[in-house]
Amino acid sequence: MFKVTLTSDGIIQSILQGEKSLQVTVGNVDILIEVLEEKEERSQKVPDLKPKDEEILVPARMEQDEYDCFIKHAGESIEKKLKSVRAAQLRIIYTLLYFSNVSLHELIQVKKDDLILTIQTGELNTFDPITNVDITHTLSENGTKILTKLAPEIELIFDFYGFQFLGNSKSFSDKTWSATNFMRFVNEDMKTTCIKYQLRKLNHNSFRIGDISELIKQKKPEQNIEKEKEEKTKRMFDPS
């Protein structure tokens, strides 16, 4: 058993220290209450940015006239000595992106024979390095027709400049861009066209989300969207 003795001075000192501790605790509680009140006040002033249930957020959609602009001015971001071959390369890429649901990284390993087969059958066969699966993308009738019109571009990059793949980073080589650099190559050219011709901010993803966005926005069957796209592109090659 322990025996504790305190002098009167010790008792007084102990009481004073207890009062100080209590004051500190009370002070901290007061501060905490003020902080919580301030936080609640701020939260009441911030508007609720959550969209309403009936609202559907639709991403930027690639329009026909925008696709035409990218095709017409492909390669304007490229230096003069490489302008023709890069412009041809980009026109093929833009067309495949616009008329199918292919991902940009799938196009890196596409060969000339793949493009010729696409012209003949209307189907583009690719390999997805991310999922490690073979994928078949179907082009519309007009998409296949436009790709056929790009046959001189296909011949230019593969026969005259010795490309082994559509994603070649060098001529007369089988060296391709990495997925990141390939994306940068396409997006930089699109950015140049958007700025020069005052288009909206679009990038390679804007090609793929076109049909999906239209389906969400207008709630139309997929075949109707494809039919409308064919009618829009018909004037390019059938003015009559």
C-alpha positions in Angstrom: 0.0 0.0 0.0 1.3 3.4 -1.1 0.9 6.4 1.1 0.7 9.7 -0.7 1.1 13.0 1.1 0.7 16.5 -0.3 1.5 19.8 1.2 -0.9 22.6 0.8 1.3 24.2 -1.8 1.4 20.9 -3.7 -2.4 20.7 -3.6 -2.8 24.2 -4.8 -0.3 23.6 -7.7 -2.1 20.4 -8.7 -5.4 22.3 -8.8 -4.0 25.1 -10.9 -2.5 22.6 -13.3 -5.9 20.8 -13.6 -7.6 24.1 -14.3 -5.1 24.9 -17.1 -5.6 21.5 -18.6 -9.3 22.0 -18.5 -9.0 25.4 -20.1 -6.9 24.0 -22.9 -9.4 21.2 -23.5 -12.3 23.6 -23.5 -10.4 25.9 -25.8 -9.7 23.0 -28.2 -13.3 22.0 -28.2 -14.3 25.6 -29.0 -11.9 25.7 -31.9 -13.2 22.4 -33.2 -16.8 23.7 -33.0 -15.8 26.8 -35.0 -14.1 24.7 -37.7 -17.1 22.4 -38.1 -19.5 25.4 -38.2 -17.3 27.1 -40.9 -17.1 23.9 -42.9 -20.9 23.4 -42.8 -21.4 27.0 -43.8 -19.1 26.6 -46.8 -20.8 23.4 -47.9 -24.1 25.2 -47.9 -22.8 27.8 -50.3 -21.3 25.3 -52.8 -23.9 24.4 -55.5 -24.7 20.7 -56.1 -22.8 19.9 -59.3 -24.3 16.4 -59.6 -26.3 16.1 -62.8 -30.0 15.4 -62.6 -31.1 11.8 -63.1 -32.8 12.7 -66.4 -29.7 14.5 -67.8 -27.3 12.5 -70.1 -23.8 13.8 -70.4 -22.6 13.3 -74.0 -18.8 13.7 -74.9 -17.6 15.6 -77.9 -18.7 13.9 -81.0 -16.9 13.9 -84.4 -19.0 15.5 -87.0 -18.8 14.8 -90.8 -17.5 18.2 -91.7 -14.8 17.9 -89.0 -13.7 14.6 -90.4 -13.6 16.1 -93.9 -11.4 19.0 -92.5 -8.9 16.5 -90.9 -8.7 14.6 -94.1 -8.2 17.7 -96.3 -5.5 19.2 -94.0 -3.8 16.1 -92.7 -0.1 16.6 -92.2 -0.1 20.3 -91.6 1.8 19.8 -88.4 4.6 17.9 -90.2 7.8 19.5 -91.5 7.9 19.9 -95.3 10.3 17.0 -96.2 8.0 14.5 -94.6 4.7 16.2 -95.2 3.4 14.0 -98.1 4.1 10.6 -96.5 2.8 11.7 -93.1 -0.3 13.2 -94.6 -1.1 10.0 -96.4 -0.5 8.0 -93.3 -2.8 10.3 -91.3 -5.6 10.2 -93.9 -5.7 6.4 -93.7 -5.6 6.5 -89.9 -8.4 9.2 -89.7 -10.6 7.2 -92.1 -10.2 3.9 -90.2 -10.9 5.6 -86.9 -14.0 7.4 -88.2 -15.6 4.5 -90.0 -15.0 1.8 -87.5 -14.8 1.3 -83.8 -11.0 0.5 -83.9 -8.7 1.8 -81.2 -5.8 3.9 -82.2 -3.2 1.5 -80.7 -4.6 -1.3 -82.8 -3.6 0.5 -86.0 0.1 0.5 -85.2 0.7 -3.0 -86.5 -1.7 -2.9 -89.4 0.0 -4.0 -92.7 -0.7 -3.2 -96.4 -2.3 -6.7 -96.8 -4.7 -5.9 -94.0 -5.8 -2.7 -95.7 -6.2 -4.4 -99.1 -8.3 -7.1 -97.4 -10.4 -4.4 -95.8 -11.0 -2.7 -99.2 -12.1 -6.1 -100.6 -14.3 -7.3 -97.7 -15.2 -4.2 -95.7 -13.7 -5.7 -92.6 -10.5 -4.7 -90.8 -8.7 -7.4 -88.8 -6.5 -6.1 -86.0 -4.7 -7.4 -82.9 -5.2 -5.6 -79.6 -2.0 -5.7 -77.7 -3.7 -4.7 -74.4 -6.2 -7.6 -74.4 -4.1 -10.0 -76.5 -7.0 -10.8 -78.8 -7.7 -10.6 -82.5 -10.5 -8.2 -83.4 -12.6 -7.7 -86.6 -14.0 -4.2 -87.2 -16.7 -3.7 -89.9 -16.6 -0.6 -92.1 -19.7 0.8 -93.6 -20.2 0.7 -97.4 -19.2 4.4 -97.6 -16.2 3.8 -95.3 -14.9 1.0 -97.5 -15.5 3.2 -100.5 -13.5 6.1 -99.1 -10.7 3.8 -98.1 -10.6 2.5 -101.7 -10.2 6.1 -102.8 -7.1 6.3 -100.5 -5.4 3.4 -102.4 -2.8 5.9 -103.8 -1.9 6.9 -100.2 -1.6 3.2 -99.2 0.7 2.6 -102.1 2.7 5.7 -101.3 3.6 4.8 -97.7 4.0 1.1 -98.2 5.6 0.9 -101.6 7.4 4.1 -102.2 8.4 4.8 -98.5 8.9 1.2 -97.5 6.6 1.2 -94.5 6.1 -2.3 -93.0 3.2 -1.1 -90.7 0.7 1.7 -90.6 2.3 2.9 -87.4 5.8 3.2 -88.8 7.9 6.0 -87.3 10.6 5.8 -90.0 10.5 5.1 -93.7 12.1 2.0 -95.2 11.9 0.3 -91.8 9.8 -1.9 -89.6 10.3 0.4 -86.6 7.0 1.7 -85.2 6.0 4.3 -82.7 5.2 3.3 -79.1 1.5 3.6 -78.3 2.1 6.9 -76.5 4.1 8.5 -79.3 1.7 7.3 -81.9 -1.2 8.9 -80.0 0.9 12.1 -79.7 1.6 12.1 -83.5 -2.1 11.9 -84.3 -3.3 14.3 -81.6 -0.6 17.0 -82.5 -1.8 17.0 -86.1 -5.5 17.2 -85.0 -4.6 20.0 -82.6 -2.9 22.0 -85.4 -6.0 21.6 -87.7 -8.4 22.5 -84.8 -6.5 25.7 -84.0 -5.9 26.8 -87.6 -9.4 26.2 -88.8 -11.2 27.1 -85.5 -12.6 23.7 -84.8 -13.6 22.4 -81.4 -11.0 20.7 -79.2 -11.0 17.1 -80.6 -8.5 14.3 -80.3 -8.3 10.6 -81.4 -11.0 9.6 -79.0 -13.5 11.8 -80.7 -13.6 9.4 -83.7 -14.5 6.4 -81.5 -17.2 8.0 -79.4 -19.1 9.4 -82.4 -21.6 6.6 -82.9 -21.9 5.8 -79.2 -22.6 9.5 -78.4 -25.2 9.7 -81.1 -27.0 6.6 -79.8 -27.1 8.0 -76.3 -28.2 11.5 -77.3 -30.9 10.5 -79.8 -31.7 7.0 -78.5 -31.7 5.6 -82.0 -31.0 2.0 -83.1 -27.4 1.4 -84.2 -28.4 0.6 -87.8 -30.1 4.0 -88.2 -27.0 5.8 -87.1 -24.9 3.9 -89.6 -27.5 4.7 -92.3 -27.4 8.4 -91.5 -23.6 8.4 -91.6 -23.6 6.8 -95.0 -26.0 9.4 -96.3 -23.7 12.2 -95.0 -20.6 10.8 -96.7 -22.4 10.0 -100.0 -22.0 13.5 -101.3 -18.2 13.4 -101.1 -18.0 10.8 -103.9 -21.5 10.9 -105.5 -22.2 14.6 -106.1 -25.1 13.6 -108.5 
